[in-house]
Amino acid sequence: AEIDGLVNLLPAVMALIKEGKPFKIVGQPLYRVPHGVAILPGDNEFAALIKKTVDEMHADGTLKTISMKWYDFDLTSHE
């Protein structure tokens, strides 16, 4: 069977392409899926630490570096 089109999460499609599957990404993403971290209710100190760490990693480019290493694509961009 042949596939004419596919809608999936960008990292999943990138992995298929990296495996040599004959897919091509066209256009822009339809939407973005936000990610989160589960924290116990009331654990404000831990929540603040997570936020501070992620904000710093975003600001200094660490998140982008990790994204490029594993996905060959910047998943941290808000554009």
Buried (B, 14 or more C-beta within 10 A) or exposed (E): EEEEEEEEEBBEBBBBBEEEEEBEEEEEEEEEEEEEEEBEEEEEEEBEEBEEEBEEBEEEEBBBEEBBEEBEBEBBEEE
